Amino acid sequence: MCRVVDVRQAVLARNDGLAAGLRRELDGRGITAVNLLSSPGSGKTALLELLLTRAAGRGVPAAALTADLATENDARRLARSGAPVKQVLTGGLCHLEAAQMRGHLRGWPPQGTRVLFVENVGNLVCPAAYDLGETLRVVLMSVTEGEDKPVKYPTAFGLANLVVLSKADLGEAAGFDGDAFAESVERVNPGVGVLHTSARTGQGVDEFLDRVLAVCEGARPHRPPLAGRHLREHGHEHGHGHPRDHEHPHAHPGGEDAPPAAGLPAR
């Protein structure tokens, strides 16, 4: 008798179990993890650099783990803030997973770190399905990406605890329709908080940090439902199945027994 097994759901269930354990570990270390998702070019790195700088100015120990397919450019930029930074090179993998996170967080960030910002791979599809053990999931988009982006990527925006609009200072020049954007967000995630920010002018950055610190103080946001359940309800946006353990033609870098991540040493 043959039995059909949804390998994708099994992989997500395994990841969710690892993520739950990692969340407990981070909680025990007094660290609040913030998972940042966006498309490439949204201004995520520029905004994160300013967040880290503002956190340092307010005496908040923060660190950043940044993931890219290649180059250590983002780690170099973020290190200008003075915060401990680690670069993860995924070697072509389109997202981070909980096993990678656990491997790269052994002995890092430094003791006393209060907030860990995780800059996920620039992609609104695959990363949305993987819980990384975060407490706060933030999805960003810029005013140049179109007001209907949330309804085009309902899994990413639907699982967000906070939606951040970046490059708000360019909204008028880009002809951005704020009302249409707000309606799109409300359709996929009713009642979620929305912040308008600009790394160039500093708009909304302190409020963003305040939201994060409120979570650190115990005002925990409602955690999103299991990504697997959301996928069953809404469908997997990129529509292709992945083989066992989501293996791509290359090996998973940064797994449970991964070597130290590439990039700048923790400071």
N, C-alpha and C positions, 0 to 999 in steps of 0.2 A: 504494500500500500504506500503510495507516494504522499508526502506531506509538503505543501507549499510553505516556505518560510520567508518572511519579509526580512531580509538581511539588514536592510537599511534601518528598520525599526529596532532590530536587535543591537545594532551598533550604537544607535542613539540612546537606548536604554543603558548600555554599558557605560557610555560617556556620562549620562546623568548620575549614575551611581558613583563614579569617580569624582564628579563635580561636587556632589553632596558631601563626600568625605573631605575634599579639599576646602570647601566652604567652612566646615567645622574646624579644620586645621588653622585656617586663616583667622577665624574668629578667636580661636584659642591664643593666637599670637597678637591679638589686638589690631589686626589689619583688615580694613575694608577694601575690597577689590571692586574696581569700577571698569566694566567692559565697554570700550568705545568702538562702535561700528559706524562705518560710512563707506560711500563710494570713493574711489581715488579722486583726488583733486578737490575734496570738500573743504580743505583747510583744517583738517583734524590735527595735524602735527603743530601748526602755528598756534592753534587755540590751546593745545596741550602744553606747549612750551610756556605760554603766558599763565596758564593755571598753575604749573609747577613753580613759576617765579612768584606768583601771588601767594601761594601756599608757604613758600620759604619766608616771604616778607611778613607773614602772619604767625610764624613760628610753628607751622604744621609740618611734621616730617612726612614727606611724600616721595614716592619713587615711581618709575615708569618702566614697563616692559613693552617694547615695541616690536611688532612682527612685520616682515616684508619678505617677498620672494627673493630679493637680492639687494645688495648694497647696505652699508651702515649709515647712510645719510641721515636718517631720522634720529638715530641714537646720538649722532654728533650734534644735531640741532637741539635736541632735548637736553643734552648735557650742559648746554650753555646756561641753563637755569640753576645749575649747581646741585641738582637732585641726583641721587643714584639712578643710573639708567642701564638697562640690559637690552641688547638687540638679539632678536631671534630671527635667523634666516631659515625660511621654510623650504627652500630649494624647489619651489614651484607649487607647494601645497597651498590651496586657496583659503585656508582658515586655520585657526588654532583649535586645539582640542584639550580636554581636561588632563589627559595623560601627559601631553607636552608641558602644560602649565606646571603640573606637579614635579616633573623632572627638572624644570628650570628654576623652580622656587626652593629647591633644597639649599638651605643655608643662605637664602637671599629672599627678599631685600634685608638690609641691615636691621638689627634689633632696634625697636623703638619706632619703626615705620608705622604710620597711622593710616595712610592711604596709598594703595597701589593702583595706578592707572594702567590699564592694559590696552594699548593701541592695536587693535586687531588688524588683520590683513585687509587692505582696501577692497571691499566686496560686500554687497548687501544680500547675497544669496546664501552661500555655504555657511559663513560665520553665524548666521541667524539661528541655525539649527543646533548649535553646540553651546551648552552651558559650560562655562569655564570655572565655576565655583565663585562667581561674582555675587555681590550683594546688590549692586546697582548696575543696570544695563542702560546705556545711553546710545541712542541712534542720532547721528548728525546728518544734515544735508545742507547744501548751500543754496542761496537764492538763484543761482544760475542753473540749477538742475531741474527746474520745473515744478509747479505747484502740485502736480498729481503723482509725484514720486512715492508718497506713502501708499497709495492704492495700487501702484505697480509692484510694490514690494511689501505685501501685507504681513508676511511672517516677521521680517525685520522690525517694522514699525509697530506691529501688533504685540510684540513681546517686550517692547521698550518700557522701562520705568520712567524715562524722561526723554523727550525729543528736543534736540537743539538745532536751531536754524543758524547757520554760520554765514559770514560775509554779509550781514544785514545792512551794512553801510552801502552795499551795491544794489540794494533792492530796487530803488527807483530807476537807476540806470538800466537795470536788467528787465524792467517792466514786470517785476514780481507781484503777483496778486496774493496778498497776505490772507484775505478772506477765503479764497479758494484753497490755499494751503491748509488753513485751520480746519476747513470742512473735510479735506482729505484725511488729515490726521484723526479727526473725530470718527470718521467712518470705520477705521481699522482698529482704533484704540480709544474708545470713549473715555473722556475725563483725564487722560494722561497730561502731565505738565509739559508745557512748551516754552522754551527760552529762546529769545532772539539775541544773538551774540555777534561780535566783530573782534577778531584778533587785532585788527589794525587800529581801531578806536578804543578798544577795551570794553565796549558795550556788553553788558550781561555777564562778564567774566566773574566778577565778585559774587553775583547772585548764583552762578553755576557752582562756584566753590562753596557757598553757603549751603546749597542743596546737598552737596556731597558730605559736608561736615555734619549736617543734621542727621544723616544716616549713620555717621560714625558715633554720634551721641546716643543712638538707640532708636531714632524714629525710622525704623526699617520700612522700606517700601514693600508693598505687596509683591512677592516674588512671582515672576511670570509662570504660566503653566508649562508643563513639560513641552519642549519643542516638538517632540514626536507627536503629541496629541494635536498640536497646532497644525502640523504638517498633514495629519490625517484629515483635518477639517478643511484646510485650505489648499492642499496640494503642495508639492515641492516645486518651487518656481523654476529651477533650471531644468527639471524634467528628466535628468538622466540618472540611472541607478549607478551605485558604486559597488564594486566587488567587496569581498570579505574585509571587515574592519576599515572600510572606506579607503582601500589601498589604491593609490595612483600608480602609474608605471614606475615611479621612484619610491624609495623607502621613506618612511615617516621620520624626518629629523625631529629631534627634541622630544622623544618619547620618554617613557619612565626611566630608561637607562641611558638617556642621551648624554653626550659630553656637554661641557659648559657652552652656553650660547655664545655665538660670535658677537663681536661688538666691543664697546668700551667697557673696561672693568668697572665694577661697582666702586663708588667713591664714598 
